[in-house]
Each structure stands twice: as C-alpha cells, then as structure tokens.
Amino acid sequence: LLLGRIGNSDHFEMLEGLMSGTDLRIQREAVLAIQNIGGEKAGRRLLERLDDVSDDLKPIIISVLGLMNYRDAMPYLIMCLENRSLGGTKEVKAGINAKICEALGRMGDARAKPVLEKIARTKGFLGIKAYDPKVKNAAEKALAKYI
C-alpha cells in the first residue's frame, strides 16, 4: 500500500515478487500498488505476469488493465477470451472471461467489438458450446458501452 503511494517504477520488481506469494490480500495490494504507480511500464508488467499468477489474482489484474486503459493488452485478452484459456476450472474460466469482457468494455476500442458481439450472440447448438451466461452477460454490458 505504501509503495503504491510513494513508490516509483524502480519498485515494480519487488511488487511483482509479492504477487507470487500465498496471501491473496498481499497479492492484490501489490497489483494495486503497481496500478497506483502507473506509467507505461505498469500495464506491461502486469500483462507479462498474467499467466504466472494464481487464478484468484488473474481477475484482479485483468480489471486493473481495463481501469488503466492499457490497450496493448487487448490482443492477448481477446485471444484468451476466444480460446477460453485462462483458469483451471469451468467456473474460474467463466469468471476470468467475464472480467476480460468488462475490461474490454472499459477500453472501448473498436477492435474488441466483434468478439464481444460474437459472445453475446452465441447460442449452444449441436455440440457447439455457448459461453457461460455470466460471460454472455458481461459481453452484453461491455457492448452497451460502445453505443
């Protein structure tokens, strides 16, 4: 918390180390400290750590990337959303994918609109899996921000 208020980008490495700990509260504060320090490096550092952190921390990082409007994360987030690749269980994946939709909606970039529309309109049919209702709802809400 203190580093988030008085720190600078020189402290990112130490904060990233805290993201690997076992206490979610400390991991969360490390992510928020990086967000508060900000700058061009902050978004990149969070995105680089996304695959390495626990499933509990991934939605927090994704939300922060959206709040930071870190548009360089968009291609990776869109790919993860289409492949449904983040998360260990179906429920966790749905939660993470919903956070990705929210983050893309916050960014408001037209590049995300096609995938959000696809998710919002997808229906299960003959073995083609529909997205979880939580994800579809998040995609619909994100699309509403484009209007």
DATADA-V254497 format. One record per backbone hydrogen bond with DSSP energy under -0.5 kcal/mol. CO is the residue of the C=O (numbers start at 1). NH is the residue of the N-H. Records with the same first field share a line. If there is no record, write none. Layout:
CO: NH + NH
//
This chain:
1: 5
2: 5 + 6
3: 7
8: 11
9: 12
11: 15
12: 16
13: 17
14: 18
15: 19
17: 20
18: 21
22: 24
23: 27
24: 28
25: 29
26: 30
27: 31
28: 32
29: 33
30: 34
31: 35
32: 36
33: 37
34: 38
39: 42 + 43
40: 44
41: 45
42: 46
43: 47
44: 48
45: 49
46: 50
47: 50
49: 52 + 53
54: 57 + 58
55: 59
57: 61
58: 62
59: 63
60: 64
61: 65
62: 66
63: 67
64: 68
65: 70
66: 69
69: 71
70: 73
71: 74
73: 77
74: 78
75: 79
76: 80
77: 81
78: 82
79: 83
80: 84 + 85
89: 93
90: 94
91: 95
92: 96
93: 97
94: 98
95: 99
96: 100
97: 101
98: 102
99: 103
100: 104
101: 105
102: 106
103: 107
104: 108 + 109
109: 112 + 113
110: 113 + 114
112: 116
113: 117
114: 118
115: 119
116: 120
117: 121
118: 122
125: 128
127: 129
128: 125
132: 135 + 136
133: 137
134: 138
135: 139
136: 140
137: 141
138: 142
139: 143
140: 144
141: 145
142: 145
143: 146
144: 147
//
